[in-house]
Amino acid sequence: MHESRYPRANPWTRFATPNPGVTLRLFCFPYAGAGASVYRRWRARLPTWIHLCPIQLPGREERIREAPFTNMDALCAALLPALAPYLDMPVALFGHSMGALIAYQMATRLRDQGGNPTHLLVSGQRAPHLPLGREPSYYLPEAAFMERIRSLNGTPEIVLQNPELMDLIRPLLRADFELSECTPRERRDQLDCSVTAFGGLDDNEVRRFHLDAWRETTTGDFELHMFPGDHFYIAANEAHLIMMLAKRLVAYVPSTRILQMRRNPPF
């Protein structure tokens, strides 16, 4: 595989040249306020047959000067053609929280265009047809919005206590919250790919039954895995999560590589 097959300046994708023998491309979508760099350590931990492709959304990191999306339809309409050159092999999609919702929406749109994903992996997000379960928070007054951010336990206190830094990232957080909170909670036609849901045992907003309802989004097989921790369980359980993710994707390894993997297990 040669890098020249892909656009040289695609702001949506951030990944290295794939290793020889890559058989599956994994698109990873960030949670609210985060950028593609939250997946920077995953490349070293994933098996070499998985090509990690973190998605960089507007409004963060090197795209900080771009306006973030607040409408899911508009976001997907912009993202679909940008990812088209990378659909030359089986693809799976992963996302945490807001990222899970984007991953699901993208999976249904890829399906509608004939580019069926092989697997959808979602984390820390209610099934898309379940109600939000609370009032939207993106329009809350500053003090209440800050408490909402603090309650999720995903932003370091040193950041929350830095007024200049919060003035910089608060608009992005509000936009991301609007994107996820205002996306209609509704059923779409079922996928036919495998779906795996992950969550934290102590997540007060996304409970086991909210995650188990993801089984209704597909006619394919479904698994649910719970980890110790709250909504941001992924920070303390990153290695275990990646191991479980790779095990769910191992079905897409060509049979010619199975013997090699048995001799040198990737996880």
Rosetta silent file (secondary structure, phi, psi, omega in degrees, C-alpha in Angstrom):
SEQUENCE: MHESRYPRANPWTRFATPNPGVTLRLFCFPYAGAGASVYRRWRARLPTWIHLCPIQLPGREERIREAPFTNMDALCAALLPALAPYLDMPVALFGHSMGALIAYQMATRLRDQGGNPTHLLVSGQRAPHLPLGREPSYYLPEAAFMERIRSLNGTPEIVLQNPELMDLIRPLLRADFELSECTPRERRDQLDCSVTAFGGLDDNEVRRFHLDAWRETTTGDFELHMFPGDHFYIAANEAHLIMMLAKRLVAYVPSTRILQMRRNPPF
SCORE:     score description
SCORE:     0.000 S_00000001
   1 L     0.000  136.585 -176.817    0.000    0.000    0.000 S_00000001
   2 L  -118.139  137.968 -177.839    1.361    3.410   -0.922 S_00000001
   3 H   -61.653  -23.753 -178.325    0.571    6.688    0.787 S_00000001
   4 H   -64.910  -12.999  178.669    0.223    8.353   -2.619 S_00000001
   5 H   -72.285  -14.375 -174.755   -3.148    6.636   -2.978 S_00000001
   6 L  -114.833  155.301  177.622   -4.580    9.048   -0.432 S_00000001
   7 L   -58.952  139.115 -178.283   -4.966   12.850   -0.397 S_00000001
   8 L   -79.690  -20.754 -177.482   -1.870   14.549    0.981 S_00000001
   9 L  -132.226   76.958  177.800   -3.755   17.340    2.723 S_00000001
  10 L  -111.011  106.487 -174.536   -6.905   16.002    4.318 S_00000001
  11 L   -67.622  -14.751 -176.679   -7.623   17.981    7.501 S_00000001
  12 L   -81.016  -20.738 -173.507  -10.074   15.343    8.754 S_00000001
  13 E  -116.843  142.377  175.437   -7.590   12.525    9.126 S_00000001
  14 L  -137.611  100.654  177.697   -4.483   12.204   11.230 S_00000001
  15 L  -157.164  159.812 -179.820   -2.612    8.954   10.863 S_00000001
  16 L   -84.284  166.726  175.129    0.732    7.528    9.864 S_00000001
  17 L   -56.499  130.533 -177.423    1.495    5.520    6.732 S_00000001
  18 L   -64.498  148.411  175.582   -0.101    2.082    7.274 S_00000001
  19 L   -68.713  153.051  172.441    2.107   -0.896    7.999 S_00000001
  20 L   -60.061  139.845  179.264    2.467   -3.581    5.312 S_00000001
  21 L    89.448    2.826  176.093   -0.204   -6.199    5.844 S_00000001
  22 L   -60.740  134.752 -177.988   -2.844   -3.852    7.257 S_00000001
  23 L  -124.426   -6.872 -178.210   -6.269   -5.440    6.749 S_00000001
  24 E  -146.524  134.664  176.869   -8.648   -3.162    8.663 S_00000001
  25 E  -104.032  130.100 -176.648   -8.944    0.612    8.995 S_00000001
  26 E  -114.632  108.550  175.090  -10.249    1.919   12.332 S_00000001
  27 E   -84.053  128.857 -179.366  -11.777    5.414   12.389 S_00000001
  28 E  -119.775  127.082 -176.485  -11.799    6.876   15.924 S_00000001
  29 E  -107.852  135.408 -175.140  -13.985    9.849   16.860 S_00000001
  30 L   -80.608  163.899  174.455  -13.213   12.042   19.906 S_00000001
  31 L   -84.281  174.048 -175.234  -15.446   13.006   22.801 S_00000001
  32 L   -56.305  132.379  177.850  -16.641   16.571   23.438 S_00000001
  33 L    82.974   -8.443 -175.028  -13.839   19.111   23.659 S_00000001
  34 L  -102.491  163.663  177.198  -11.186   16.620   22.553 S_00000001
  35 L  -119.650 -174.649 -177.083   -9.159   16.249   19.387 S_00000001
  36 H   -61.527  -23.088 -175.864   -7.569   13.423   17.463 S_00000001
  37 H   -66.762  -14.526  178.671   -4.579   13.407   19.821 S_00000001
  38 H   -64.684  -16.285  179.118   -6.581   11.567   22.523 S_00000001
  39 H  -104.287   15.411 -172.975   -5.862    8.439   20.475 S_00000001
  40 L   -63.661  -29.920 -178.539   -2.151    9.106   20.029 S_00000001
  41 L   -84.093  -11.634 -174.179   -1.090    6.191   22.277 S_00000001
  42 H   -68.161  -33.502 -176.055   -3.379    3.683   20.599 S_00000001
  43 H   -57.110  -41.105 -178.091   -1.160    3.107   17.577 S_00000001
  44 H   -71.869  -21.531 -175.391    1.575    1.499   19.679 S_00000001
  45 H   -99.962  -18.398 -179.884   -0.928   -0.757   21.458 S_00000001
  46 L   -81.269  150.691  174.450   -3.071   -1.919   18.555 S_00000001
  47 L   -59.329  151.741 -174.041   -2.100   -4.965   16.467 S_00000001
  48 L   -69.318  -13.862  179.194   -0.204   -4.025   13.321 S_00000001
  49 L   -82.716   -4.742  175.750   -3.000   -5.294   11.054 S_00000001
  50 E  -102.215  125.367  176.957   -5.230   -2.437   12.280 S_00000001
  51 E   -94.995  105.972 -178.062   -4.637    0.962   10.670 S_00000001
  52 E   -74.314  126.912 -178.959   -5.549    3.565   13.295 S_00000001
  53 E  -130.540   82.373  175.854   -7.212    6.650   11.790 S_00000001
  54 E   -64.954  139.805 -179.375   -8.155    9.275   14.414 S_00000001
  55 E   -97.564  128.531  178.868  -10.608   11.834   13.052 S_00000001
  56 L   -99.599  110.163  178.872   -9.811   15.513   13.571 S_00000001
  57 L   -83.953  153.397  176.986  -12.981   17.580   13.847 S_00000001
  58 L   -60.747  151.248  174.552  -12.984   21.353   13.224 S_00000001
  59 L    95.603    4.682 -177.297  -12.453   23.666   16.186 S_00000001
  60 L  -143.951  153.337  178.384   -9.651   21.824   17.967 S_00000001
  61 H    49.608 -126.536 -175.553   -5.886   21.430   17.873 S_00000001
  62 H   -69.911   -8.931  177.781   -4.535   22.356   14.410 S_00000001
  63 H  -107.040   24.024 -173.549   -8.120   23.132   13.275 S_00000001
  64 L   -63.646  -25.760 -179.022   -8.811   25.466   16.189 S_00000001
  65 L   -80.507   -8.885  179.270   -9.515   28.438   13.910 S_00000001
  66 L   -89.435  145.874  179.590  -12.351   26.578   12.182 S_00000001
  67 L   -71.238  130.929  176.938  -15.900   26.759   13.519 S_00000001
  68 L   -71.741  153.192  178.286  -17.012   23.514   15.163 S_00000001
  69 L   -77.541  143.158  173.932  -20.135   21.800   13.885 S_00000001
  70 L  -120.296    1.786 -178.760  -23.321   21.979   15.946 S_00000001
  71 L  -127.246  124.917 -174.417  -25.509   20.009   13.519 S_00000001
  72 H   -66.469  -40.839  179.858  -25.002   16.286   12.939 S_00000001
  73 H   -60.604  -42.380 -179.877  -26.374   16.218    9.397 S_00000001
  74 H   -66.426  -41.101  179.035  -24.012   19.014    8.354 S_00000001
  75 H   -61.413  -49.504 -177.993  -21.049   17.323   10.020 S_00000001
  76 H   -64.600  -36.790  179.099  -21.691   13.968    8.339 S_00000001
  77 H   -63.121  -35.410  178.583  -22.271   15.621    4.955 S_00000001
  78 H   -77.869  -34.584 -174.114  -18.836   17.246    5.198 S_00000001
  79 H   -79.677  -35.387 -175.900  -17.066   14.191    6.583 S_00000001
  80 H   -54.807  -52.481  179.961  -18.365   11.520    4.208 S_00000001
  81 H   -66.546  -27.760  179.200  -16.547   12.718    1.066 S_00000001
  82 H   -68.303  -29.433 -178.764  -13.397   13.368    3.087 S_00000001
  83 H   -92.638  -10.511 -176.431  -13.278    9.722    4.172 S_00000001
  84 H   -52.082  -41.965 -178.711  -14.219    8.255    0.795 S_00000001
  85 H   -65.520  -13.700 -174.769  -10.575    7.704   -0.315 S_00000001
  86 H  -103.063   14.293 -179.679   -9.975    5.583    2.801 S_00000001
  87 L   -99.533   28.590 -177.540  -12.746    3.046    2.177 S_00000001
  88 L   -87.222    7.097  175.352  -10.501    0.817    0.074 S_00000001
  89 L  -151.767  168.480  177.822  -10.444   -1.871    2.776 S_00000001
  90 L   -55.180  141.833 -179.420  -12.800   -3.014    5.555 S_00000001
  91 E  -127.186  146.565  171.504  -13.445   -0.246    8.089 S_00000001
  92 E  -124.130  158.357 -177.852  -14.603   -0.166   11.691 S_00000001
  93 E  -128.695  134.561  176.906  -15.689    2.876   13.685 S_00000001
  94 E  -128.851  143.807  173.015  -15.085    3.698   17.360 S_00000001
  95 E  -156.944  149.112  176.302  -16.174    6.671   19.420 S_00000001
  96 E  -111.705  132.855  176.257  -16.537    7.641   23.064 S_00000001
  97 L    58.647 -117.518  175.923  -19.477    9.746   24.320 S_00000001
  98 H   -54.435  -38.938 -179.715  -20.107   12.378   21.614 S_00000001
  99 H   -61.439  -32.713  177.698  -17.747   10.388   19.409 S_00000001
 100 H   -66.360  -39.217  178.996  -19.940    7.296   19.722 S_00000001
 101 H   -65.953  -41.678  177.129  -22.922    9.232   18.436 S_00000001
 102 H   -63.768  -44.004 -179.660  -20.891   10.517   15.469 S_00000001
 103 H   -59.058  -42.542  178.936  -19.573    7.011   14.780 S_00000001
 104 H   -64.493  -47.001 -179.591  -23.126    5.627   14.719 S_00000001
 105 H   -61.049  -40.252  178.319  -24.420    8.389   12.455 S_00000001
 106 H   -67.624  -38.181  179.539  -21.501    7.860   10.094 S_00000001
 107 H   -61.912  -42.015 -179.783  -22.024    4.089   10.100 S_00000001
 108 H   -67.793  -35.772 -179.858  -25.652    4.468    9.017 S_00000001
 109 H   -73.973  -37.011  174.156  -24.704    6.920    6.263 S_00000001
 110 H   -62.293  -41.804  176.699  -21.904    4.697    5.009 S_00000001
 111 H   -59.068  -43.979 -178.670  -24.415    1.859    4.927 S_00000001
 112 H   -63.552  -26.471 -178.988  -26.854    4.003    2.952 S_00000001
 113 L   -96.850    7.413  177.141  -24.132    4.693    0.384 S_00000001
 114 L    86.690    6.183  179.400  -23.154    1.056    0.043 S_00000001
 115 L  -104.779   60.162 -172.889  -19.964    1.287    2.086 S_00000001
 116 L   -55.015  125.271  172.277  -21.004   -0.981    4.938 S_00000001
 117 L   -70.497  156.599  178.811  -18.658   -0.853    7.949 S_00000001
 118 L   -86.293  -24.284 -175.693  -17.619   -4.200    9.386 S_00000001
 119 E  -159.229  140.805  173.022  -17.984   -3.174   13.026 S_00000001
 120 E  -117.001  125.500  179.650  -19.305   -0.321   15.154 S_00000001
 121 E  -121.523  119.751 -173.351  -17.748    0.134   18.604 S_00000001
 122 E  -123.235  147.231 -174.317  -19.389    2.642   20.923 S_00000001
 123 E  -141.191  135.672  172.527  -18.429    3.820   24.391 S_00000001
 124 L    59.921   35.817 -178.870  -20.065    5.918   27.104 S_00000001
 125 L  -144.077  134.456  174.111  -23.171    6.787   25.083 S_00000001
 126 L   -61.517  152.188  173.097  -26.828    5.800   25.377 S_00000001
 127 L   -53.397  142.850 -168.648  -28.291    3.911   22.451 S_00000001
 128 L   -65.373  -16.476  179.762  -29.236    6.548   19.866 S_00000001
 129 L   -94.892   -2.652  177.747  -32.989    5.922   20.107 S_00000001
 130 L   -86.525  145.975  179.179  -33.118    6.406   23.888 S_00000001
 131 L   -63.273  157.519 -178.975  -34.021    9.850   25.266 S_00000001
 132 L   -59.390  -34.254  175.600  -31.257   12.082   26.562 S_00000001
 133 L    85.631    4.361  178.947  -32.601   11.617   30.084 S_00000001
 134 L  -162.018  169.922  175.502  -31.885   15.182   31.234 S_00000001
 135 L   -73.477  144.620  174.878  -32.260   18.744   30.076 S_00000001
 136 L   -56.630  149.611 -176.213  -29.715   19.921   27.466 S_00000001
 137 L  -116.753   -5.261 -173.464  -26.788   21.745   29.017 S_00000001
 138 L   -64.655  -23.776 -177.266  -25.149   23.527   26.085 S_00000001
 139 L  -103.465    8.935 -178.297  -27.084   26.760   26.752 S_00000001
 140 L   -62.779  152.872  172.063  -26.690   26.837   30.553 S_00000001
 141 L   -58.366  161.585 -171.915  -25.331   29.996   32.249 S_00000001
 142 H   -53.232  -49.351 -175.873  -21.581   29.999   32.799 S_00000001
 143 H   -62.813  -44.595 -179.165  -21.576   28.780   36.418 S_00000001
 144 H   -68.180  -36.152  178.842  -24.032   25.972   35.748 S_00000001
 145 H   -66.497  -39.767  177.559  -22.225   24.970   32.567 S_00000001
 146 H   -62.570  -39.918  178.126  -18.934   24.780   34.449 S_00000001
 147 H   -65.374  -36.353  177.097  -20.534   22.516   37.046 S_00000001
 148 H   -62.508  -45.250  178.073  -21.819   20.316   34.266 S_00000001
 149 H   -61.460  -45.390 -178.489  -18.317   19.982   32.824 S_00000001
 150 H   -62.195  -36.703 -176.685  -16.877   19.278   36.273 S_00000001
 151 H   -65.540  -24.818 -179.001  -19.485   16.574   36.969 S_00000001
 152 H   -77.771  -17.633  174.476  -18.317   14.528   33.992 S_00000001
 153 L    62.987   31.422 -179.877  -14.843   14.215   35.520 S_00000001
 154 L  -112.965   -6.174 -179.927  -13.126   14.427   32.150 S_00000001
 155 L  -114.787  122.699 -178.850  -11.455   17.847   32.429 S_00000001
 156 L   -56.005  143.097 -178.605   -8.521   18.238   34.857 S_00000001
 157 H   -60.717  -32.501  179.471   -9.226   20.621   37.719 S_00000001
 158 H   -63.898  -29.808  176.136   -6.106   22.600   36.850 S_00000001
 159 H   -75.226  -43.851 -179.355   -7.741   23.367   33.476 S_00000001
 160 H   -62.159  -28.753 -177.794  -11.092   24.234   35.059 S_00000001
 161 L   -90.040    3.078 -179.639   -9.334   26.672   37.390 S_00000001
 162 L  -103.984  100.791 -175.225   -7.530   28.467   34.539 S_00000001
 163 H   -58.677  -41.394 -177.882   -9.845   31.287   33.318 S_00000001
 164 H   -65.986  -41.181  179.800   -7.835   32.046   30.173 S_00000001
 165 H   -68.456  -40.954  179.440   -7.719   28.413   29.123 S_00000001
 166 H   -67.267  -33.666  175.844  -11.408   27.906   29.842 S_00000001
 167 H   -62.591  -28.100 -179.745  -12.265   31.009   27.815 S_00000001
 168 H   -78.434  -41.923 -172.474  -10.517   29.299   24.920 S_00000001
 169 H   -97.665  -15.504 -177.970  -12.137   25.856   25.165 S_00000001
 170 H   -59.915  -43.410  178.184  -15.575   26.705   26.588 S_00000001
 171 H   -59.974  -36.684  177.682  -17.041   27.716   23.176 S_00000001
 172 H   -66.137  -42.601  179.553  -15.878   24.394   21.723 S_00000001
 173 H   -62.702  -42.254  178.479  -17.426   22.481   24.605 S_00000001
 174 H   -62.505  -41.815  179.190  -20.731   24.308   24.176 S_00000001
 175 H   -64.394  -43.044  179.898  -20.706   23.564   20.442 S_00000001
 176 H   -66.680  -39.326  176.720  -19.910   19.895   21.011 S_00000001
 177 H   -63.431  -40.095  178.405  -22.614   19.610   23.662 S_00000001
 178 H   -63.701  -42.503  178.577  -25.082   21.189   21.262 S_00000001
 179 H   -57.003  -48.706 -175.099  -24.060   18.732   18.546 S_00000001
 180 H   -78.880  -35.719 -176.031  -24.630   15.699   20.751 S_00000001
 181 H   -78.823  -25.035 -176.839  -27.607   16.966   22.758 S_00000001
 182 H  -100.705   -2.773  172.591  -29.596   18.263   19.791 S_00000001
 183 L   -67.646  126.846 -177.631  -29.125   15.288   17.473 S_00000001
 184 L   -54.029  132.559  177.178  -32.576   13.672   17.270 S_00000001
 185 L   -88.395   95.592 -172.240  -32.845   10.611   19.492 S_00000001
 186 L  -150.119  160.502  176.550  -34.481    8.277   17.020 S_00000001
 187 L   -80.989  137.840  168.209  -34.239    4.879   15.398 S_00000001
 188 L  -112.235  167.811  177.692  -32.630    4.582   11.996 S_00000001
 189 L   -52.586  139.144 -176.060  -32.739    1.494    9.797 S_00000001
 190 L   -62.111  142.849  170.559  -30.812   -1.278   11.502 S_00000001
 191 E   -74.737  165.014  173.610  -27.198   -1.889   10.625 S_00000001
 192 L  -117.661   10.110  178.196  -26.125   -5.381    9.659 S_00000001
 193 L   -91.787  168.512  173.364  -22.609   -5.149   11.096 S_00000001
 194 E   -68.972  146.905  176.173  -21.420   -6.257   14.525 S_00000001
 195 E  -129.090  133.582  175.463  -21.863   -3.739   17.330 S_00000001
 196 E  -125.697  132.659  178.735  -19.904   -3.627   20.586 S_00000001
 197 E  -115.205  141.921  178.176  -20.718   -1.270   23.462 S_00000001
 198 E  -126.604  150.776  177.555  -18.392   -0.290   26.315 S_00000001
 199 E  -162.582  169.704  178.009  -19.122    1.626   29.490 S_00000001
 200 E   -97.090  135.565 -178.020  -18.118    2.500   33.037 S_00000001
 201 L   -62.404  -26.776 -177.825  -19.772    0.707   35.940 S_00000001
 202 L  -106.415   16.689  176.267  -20.003    3.964   37.906 S_00000001
 203 L   -72.536  116.180 -174.718  -21.220    6.178   35.065 S_00000001
 204 L   -76.610  -15.650 -176.927  -24.273    7.902   36.577 S_00000001
 205 L  -107.620  -31.205 -179.828  -25.760    8.925   33.229 S_00000001
 206 L  -115.714   94.167 -176.690  -24.995    6.030   30.905 S_00000001
 207 L   -86.272  171.445  179.888  -26.042    2.875   32.698 S_00000001
 208 H   -54.585  -44.491 -176.890  -25.694   -0.729   31.620 S_00000001
 209 H   -69.529  -26.561  173.848  -29.249   -0.876   30.252 S_00000001
 210 H   -66.069  -37.381 -179.760  -28.628    2.288   28.196 S_00000001
 211 H   -77.086  -38.339 -179.651  -25.651    0.531   26.620 S_00000001
 212 H   -62.339  -26.913 -179.836  -27.390   -2.809   26.239 S_00000001
 213 H   -67.536  -12.056  175.317  -30.031   -1.085   24.098 S_00000001
 214 H   -62.363  -21.685  179.702  -27.395   -0.688   21.359 S_00000001
 215 H   -60.846  -23.360 -179.109  -28.200   -4.309   20.429 S_00000001
 216 H   -77.376   -6.832 -177.615  -31.389   -2.933   18.858 S_00000001
 217 H   -88.321   -3.151 -174.970  -29.382   -0.939   16.301 S_00000001
 218 E  -144.703  153.990  170.171  -28.189   -3.984   14.353 S_00000001
 219 L   -92.526   -5.967  178.473  -29.216   -7.337   12.948 S_00000001
 220 L   -84.540 -171.735 -177.942  -25.631   -8.476   13.502 S_00000001
 221 L   -76.950  159.850 -174.885  -24.067   -9.791   16.672 S_00000001
 222 E  -140.311  141.873  172.157  -23.734   -7.632   19.781 S_00000001
 223 E  -137.480  150.115  176.854  -21.529   -7.597   22.866 S_00000001
 224 E  -126.875  131.892  178.828  -21.435   -5.360   25.937 S_00000001
 225 E  -130.115  128.721 -179.674  -18.365   -4.871   28.125 S_00000001
 226 E  -110.388  143.815 -178.738  -18.295   -2.873   31.364 S_00000001
 227 E  -122.894  156.341  172.464  -15.183   -1.459   33.042 S_00000001
 228 L   -63.005  140.748  176.033  -14.473   -0.039   36.495 S_00000001
 229 L   123.096  176.765 -176.514  -14.890    3.735   36.572 S_00000001
 230 L   -96.991 -149.802 -176.086  -17.204    6.579   35.653 S_00000001
 231 L   -59.505  -32.555  179.045  -18.000    8.257   32.336 S_00000001
 232 L  -104.440   43.309  175.199  -14.288    8.648   31.603 S_00000001
 233 H   -56.618  -24.434 -173.606  -13.352    5.105   32.574 S_00000001
 234 H   -62.072  -26.161 -178.115  -11.298    4.991   29.369 S_00000001
 235 H   -65.682  -45.370 -176.914   -8.432    6.943   30.973 S_00000001
 236 L   -85.095  -16.215 -174.709   -7.661    4.314   33.620 S_00000001
 237 L  -118.384   24.159 -173.211   -8.612    1.324   31.464 S_00000001
 238 H   -57.451  -47.690 -176.831   -7.075    2.305   28.127 S_00000001
 239 H   -63.208  -42.423 -179.758   -4.896   -0.785   27.712 S_00000001
 240 H   -67.112  -40.498  178.602   -7.733   -3.160   28.634 S_00000001
 241 H   -61.558  -45.927 -179.992  -10.174   -1.338   26.358 S_00000001
 242 H   -62.391  -39.445  177.809   -7.779   -1.557   23.398 S_00000001
 243 H   -61.924  -44.756  179.752   -7.256   -5.267   24.088 S_00000001
 244 H   -66.131  -39.162  178.640  -11.019   -5.905   24.099 S_00000001
 245 H   -61.564  -46.528 -179.390  -11.461   -3.810   20.969 S_00000001
 246 H   -63.844  -37.084  178.289   -8.764   -5.760   19.118 S_00000001
 247 H   -64.703  -35.888  179.056  -10.314   -9.064   20.166 S_00000001
 248 H   -71.534  -26.702 -177.476  -13.652   -7.985   18.717 S_00000001
 249 H   -93.026   -6.047 -173.395  -11.986   -7.013   15.442 S_00000001
 250 H   -63.857  -19.363  178.770   -9.825  -10.115   15.063 S_00000001
 251 H   -62.730  -16.881 -176.123  -12.512  -11.740   12.910 S_00000001
 252 H   -97.792   11.824  175.153  -11.400   -9.483   10.058 S_00000001
 253 L   -83.812  129.388  178.052   -7.857  -10.839    9.928 S_00000001
 254 L   -57.845  147.327 -176.424   -7.285  -12.913    6.751 S_00000001
 255 H   -59.873  -25.746 -179.584   -6.877  -16.626    7.436 S_00000001
 256 H   -66.335  -16.845 -178.264   -3.329  -16.496    6.039 S_00000001
 257 H  -102.741   -6.080 -176.488   -2.276  -14.482    9.076 S_00000001
 258 H   -60.827  -44.827 -178.522   -3.963  -16.588   11.763 S_00000001
 259 H   -61.616  -42.714  179.010   -1.031  -18.982   12.158 S_00000001
 260 H   -61.973  -39.622 -178.679    1.419  -16.105   12.491 S_00000001
 261 H   -68.948  -33.260  177.734   -0.793  -14.476   15.141 S_00000001
 262 H   -66.376  -33.286  178.288   -0.999  -17.712   17.115 S_00000001
 263 H   -76.439  -33.003 -178.816    2.783  -17.787   17.232 S_00000001
 264 L  -131.930   77.960 -175.325    3.011  -14.084   18.119 S_00000001
 265 L   -57.229  135.458 -179.005   -0.259  -13.034   19.822 S_00000001
 266 L   -80.948  -11.383  179.223   -1.008   -9.298   19.314 S_00000001
 267 L  -154.365    0.000    0.000   -2.738   -9.012   22.703 S_00000001
